[in-house]
C-alpha cells in the first residue's frame, strides 16, 4: 500500500502521488482509504495549506478503479465490491467538501476513478497529454464517482453524450468544457509543482502564470449535433434520432452505442438527467451507491468485464440484449434503495 500511493508533505503542501504505473495508477480500495486518512489528517494541520494530487511515472493520471477486484467480488457475494464503492465515494465526497484548496494534475489518461479524484479539486490542470473519458457503459457499469453530478452540469446535452458513448476528450476539450481550470504544457509541470511547494498560498497566481492558451477545442464543433441528437431523456429516442439523421457523425455514434450494454446506457442516461436536480453532492453519492450496489452483481457488469478486460474477446453477451427489452421496472429497481443499514453516508466531520 505504501508503494501504491505516496503520501508526503513538502513545504506547506500535502501531496498524494498515485503510484501504480503498470495499472495506469488505477485506484485500489487501499489507495482510497489511505487518501482519506491523509486528507483527514491534513484538514486539521495548520502547516498544510494546499493539497496536490498527481501521479508517478507512466502515461496516465488514473485509468479508473481496480475493476478486476470488483469483478471477482461481484461473481461471489459482492460484499467487497460494495465496500469498495462505499470507501471510494467517501473519498470523493471528502475531496468535494474539502476546505483547503486542492490542485489535481490530469496529465495523461483520466478515466472513471481518476475523474472522481480530480473533478472535486478547486484547480484542475489539463495538458496536451490529457485524455478524459467515462467509458463505463462498455463494461455494463455507469459513470459513477460523481459522474451524474459533473456530467449533468456540462453545456447542453454534452453529459448525456459522454455518459452513453464514453467519448474521449483531450486537454483542450476539458478546458473548453470547464472540466479543467488551467491548460499547462506537460514539460512545465515539474517547475509548477516546485513553485507550489515553495509558495502554496500563491496557488492561483502560480497556475495562472504557467497556463497557456489551449488549441481550439474539437468538441466545440460537435456541440450543436450533440444537443440535437442526444436531446431525448429516453434512450430509444436517442437511438432513433441518430438513425434518422443520415450523417456520418451520427452513424458513427450509433455504431458505438451498438457495442454498449443497453441496461448500462439506460441507467447512465437516467443518472445524468436526474443529476441536474441534486443540490447536495452527498445526495448524488447516495444514489450512485444504490445503483452500484444493484448493478455490480447483474449480468452485464460481470459479462462486460469478462469480455473487455479478462478474456478480451470483445464479445459481451448483454442481457437484456436490446434497449427495448430493458424495462422501466428493471431501471427503477436498480435505482431503488438498499437496506437501511447499508445506505451510503459521508464521513463524519
C-alpha positions in Angstrom: 0.0 0.0 0.0 2.9 2.4 0.8 4.1 1.9 -2.8 0.7 2.3 -4.4 0.0 5.8 -3.0 2.9 8.0 -2.0 1.8 10.3 0.8 4.2 13.2 1.6 4.3 16.7 2.9 6.6 19.1 1.2 6.7 22.7 2.4 3.1 23.6 3.0 1.8 21.0 0.5 0.2 17.7 1.3 1.0 15.5 -1.7 -0.9 12.4 -2.9 1.0 10.7 -5.7 -0.6 7.7 -7.4 2.0 5.1 -8.0 0.7 2.0 -9.9 2.3 2.6 -13.3 1.6 -0.8 -14.7 -2.1 -0.3 -14.0 -2.1 3.3 -15.2 -2.5 4.2 -11.5 -5.9 2.6 -11.2 -7.3 3.1 -7.7 -7.4 0.2 -5.2 -9.6 0.2 -2.1 -6.5 0.6 0.0 -5.4 3.7 -2.0 -8.8 5.3 -1.4 -8.6 4.6 2.3 -5.0 5.9 2.5 -6.1 9.0 0.6 -8.9 9.6 3.1 -6.7 9.1 6.1 -4.2 11.7 4.8 -6.9 14.2 3.9 -8.4 14.0 7.3 -5.0 14.5 9.0 -4.2 17.4 6.8 -7.5 19.0 7.3 -6.6 19.8 11.0 -2.9 20.5 10.3 -2.2 24.3 10.1 1.1 23.6 8.4 -0.7 22.2 5.3 -2.1 25.0 3.1 -2.6 23.1 -0.2 -3.2 19.5 -1.3 -1.7 18.3 -4.6 -2.8 15.2 -6.4 -0.6 13.8 -9.2 0.9 10.6 -10.5 4.2 8.9 -10.7 5.8 7.6 -13.8 3.7 6.3 -16.7 1.4 7.5 -19.3 -1.7 8.4 -17.3 -3.0 10.2 -14.3 -5.5 7.5 -13.3 -7.3 4.9 -15.5 -10.1 4.3 -13.1 -10.7 1.8 -10.3 -9.5 -1.7 -9.7 -12.2 -3.3 -11.9 -10.7 -6.8 -11.7 -11.0 -6.9 -7.9 -14.6 -5.6 -8.1 -15.4 -8.2 -10.7 -14.0 -11.0 -8.6 -16.2 -9.9 -5.7 -19.3 -9.5 -8.0 -19.0 -13.1 -9.0 -19.2 -14.1 -5.3 -21.3 -12.3 -2.7 -20.4 -8.7 -3.9 -19.5 -7.6 -0.4 -16.0 -6.4 -1.3 -17.4 -4.5 -4.3 -20.0 -2.7 -2.3 -17.3 -1.8 0.3 -15.0 -0.5 -2.4 -17.8 1.8 -3.7 -18.6 3.0 -0.2 -15.0 3.8 0.6 -14.2 5.4 -2.8 -17.4 7.5 -2.7 -16.5 8.7 0.8 -13.1 9.8 -0.6 -14.8 11.6 -3.5 -17.2 13.4 -1.1 -14.3 14.4 1.2 -12.4 15.9 -1.7 -15.6 17.7 -2.9 -16.2 19.3 0.5 -12.6 19.9 1.5 -12.0 23.5 2.8 -8.3 23.7 1.8 -7.5 24.2 -1.9 -6.7 21.1 -3.9 -4.9 21.0 -7.3 -5.1 17.9 -9.4 -2.8 17.3 -12.4 -4.8 15.5 -15.1 -1.7 14.8 -17.1 -2.5 11.7 -19.3 -5.3 9.2 -19.1 -8.0 10.3 -16.7 -10.9 7.9 -16.6 -13.5 6.7 -14.1 -12.0 6.8 -10.7 -9.4 9.4 -12.0 -12.3 11.7 -12.8 -13.7 11.1 -9.3 -10.5 12.4 -7.6 -9.7 15.2 -10.0 -13.1 16.9 -10.6 -13.7 17.8 -6.9 -10.4 19.8 -6.9 -10.6 23.6 -6.9 -7.8 23.7 -9.5 -7.7 21.1 -12.3 -4.8 21.1 -14.7 -5.0 19.6 -18.2 -2.1 19.2 -20.6 -1.6 18.2 -24.2 -1.4 14.6 -22.9 -4.8 14.6 -21.1 -7.3 12.0 -22.3 -10.6 12.2 -20.3 -13.4 9.7 -20.5 -16.1 7.9 -18.6 -16.3 4.7 -20.7 -18.3 2.6 -18.2 -21.2 1.6 -20.4 -18.8 -0.6 -22.3 -18.4 -2.9 -19.3 -22.0 -2.8 -18.1 -21.4 -0.1 -15.5 -22.2 3.6 -15.3 -20.3 6.9 -14.8 -20.0 6.8 -11.1 -17.7 8.7 -8.6 -19.9 11.7 -9.1 -20.3 11.4 -12.8 -24.0 12.1 -12.5 -23.2 15.4 -10.9 -20.3 16.5 -13.2 -21.6 15.4 -16.5 -25.1 16.8 -15.9 -23.5 20.3 -15.4 -21.8 20.4 -18.8 -23.3 22.5 -21.5 -26.4 21.3 -23.4 -26.5 17.5 -23.7 -22.8 17.0 -23.6 -23.1 15.0 -20.4 -25.6 12.6 -21.9 -23.3 12.1 -24.9 -20.2 11.4 -22.8 -22.1 9.1 -20.4 -23.6 7.0 -23.2 -20.8 6.8 -25.7 -17.7 7.0 -23.4 -16.5 9.8 -25.8 -12.9 10.9 -25.2 -11.9 14.5 -24.6 -8.4 15.9 -24.9 -6.9 18.7 -22.7 -8.3 21.5 -24.8 -11.7 20.0 -24.8 -11.6 19.7 -21.0 -10.6 23.3 -20.6 -13.3 24.4 -23.0 -16.0 22.5 -21.0 -14.8 23.6 -17.6 -13.5 20.1 -16.6 -10.1 21.7 -16.3 -9.4 25.2 -14.9 -5.9 25.5 -16.5 -4.1 24.2 -19.5 -0.4 23.9 -18.9 2.2 22.1 -21.1 3.4 18.8 -19.5 7.0 19.8 -19.7 6.3 22.8 -17.4 4.6 20.7 -14.6 7.7 19.9 -12.6 8.6 23.6 -12.3 4.9 24.4 -11.4 4.9 21.8 -8.7 8.2 23.1 -7.3 6.8 26.6 -7.2 3.6 25.4 -5.4 5.7 23.7 -2.8 7.7 26.8 -2.3 4.7 29.1 -2.0 1.4 27.1 -1.6 -0.6 30.2 -0.7 0.1 31.6 -4.2 -1.5 28.6 -6.0 -3.9 30.7 -8.1 -1.2 33.1 -9.3 1.3 30.3 -10.0 -1.1 28.3 -12.1 -2.4 31.4 -13.9 1.2 32.4 -14.8 2.1 28.9 -16.1 -1.1 28.5 -18.1 -1.1 28.9 -21.9 -4.0 29.2 -24.4 -5.1 25.7 -25.4 -5.6 24.7 -29.0 -9.1 25.0 -30.4 -11.5 22.5 -28.7 -12.5 20.0 -31.3 -15.6 19.0 -29.2 -17.0 22.5 -29.6 -17.6 21.7 -33.3 -19.9 18.9 -32.3 -21.9 20.7 -29.6 -24.8 21.5 -31.9 -25.1 18.0 -33.2 -24.8 16.6 -29.6 -27.5 18.9 -28.3 -29.8 17.9 -31.2 -29.2 14.2 -31.4 -28.9 13.5 -27.7 -31.8 15.7 -26.7 -34.2 12.9 -25.5 -34.4 11.5 -22.0 -35.5 8.2 -23.4 -32.6 6.0 -24.8 -34.7 4.6 -27.6 -35.4 8.1 -28.8 -31.7 9.0 -28.8 -31.1 5.9 -31.0 -33.9 6.9 -33.3 -32.6 10.4 -33.7 -29.2 9.1 -34.6 -30.6 6.6 -37.1 -32.8 9.2 -38.7 -30.0 11.8 -39.1 -28.2 10.2 -42.1 -24.9 12.0 -41.3 -21.5 10.3 -40.9 -21.0 11.5 -37.3 -24.4 10.3 -36.2 -23.8 6.9 -37.8 -20.5 6.6 -36.0 -22.2 7.3 -32.6 -24.9 4.8 -33.4 -22.3 2.2 -34.1 -20.5 3.0 -30.9 -23.7 2.6 -28.9 -24.5 -0.7 -30.5 -21.4 -2.1 -28.6 -22.6 -0.8 -25.2 -24.7 -2.5 -22.6 -28.4 -1.4 -23.2 -29.1 -1.7 -19.5 -26.0 0.4 -18.6 -26.9 3.1 -21.2 -30.4 3.4 -19.7 -29.0 3.6 -16.2 -26.4 6.2 -17.3 -28.9 8.4 -19.1 -31.2 8.5 -16.1 -28.3 9.2 -13.8 -27.3 12.3 -15.8 -30.8 13.6 -16.3 -31.7 13.3 -12.6 -28.3 14.5 -11.5 -29.2 18.1 -12.6 -31.8 18.1 -9.7 -29.3 17.3 -7.0 -28.3 20.3 -4.9 -26.1 18.3 -2.4 -23.2 16.2 -3.6 -23.9 13.7 -0.8 -27.3 13.0 -2.4 -25.5 12.2 -5.7 -23.3 9.8 -3.9 -26.2 8.0 -2.2 -27.9 7.4 -5.5 -24.7 6.2 -7.1 -24.1 3.8 -4.3 -27.5 2.3 -4.6 -27.1 2.0 -8.3 -23.6 0.5 -8.0 -24.8 -2.0 -5.3 -27.5 -3.2 -7.6 -25.7 -3.2 -10.9 -22.5 -4.8 -9.9 -23.9 -8.3 -9.5 -26.2 -8.2 -12.5 -25.2 -10.0 -15.7 -24.0 -7.0 -17.8 -21.2 -5.9 -15.4 -19.9 -9.4 -14.9 -20.1 -10.2 -18.6 -18.7 -6.8 -19.7 -15.6 -7.1 -17.6 -15.1 -10.7 -18.8 -15.3 -9.7 -22.4 -13.3 -6.5 -22.4 -10.8 -7.0 -19.6 -10.5 -10.7 -18.6 -10.9 -12.8 -21.7 -10.6 -9.8 -24.1 -12.7 -11.3 -26.8 -14.7 -8.1 -27.1 -17.9 -10.0 -27.5 -20.0 -9.4 -24.4 -23.4 -11.1 -24.3 -25.7 -8.4 -22.9 -28.9 -9.5 -21.1 -31.3 -8.0 -21.9 -29.8 -7.8 -25.3 -31.7 -4.8 -26.7 -32.8 -1.4 -25.4 -36.5 -2.3 -25.9 -36.2 -5.3 -23.6 -34.7 -3.3 -20.7 -37.9 -2.4 -18.9 -38.6 0.7 -16.9 -39.2 -1.7 -14.0 -35.6 -3.0 -14.2 -34.2 0.5 -14.2 -36.5 1.5 -11.3 -35.2 -1.5 -9.3 -31.6 -0.6 -10.0 -32.3 2.9 -8.7 -34.2 1.6 -5.7 -33.0 1.8 -2.1 -30.7 -0.7 -0.4 -31.2 -1.9 3.2 -31.4 1.0 5.6 -28.2 -0.1 7.4 -26.5 -0.3 4.0 -27.3 3.2 2.8 -24.2 5.3 1.9 -23.2 8.1 4.3 -20.5 10.6 4.1 -17.7 10.6 6.6 -18.4 12.4 9.8 -16.6 15.7 10.2 
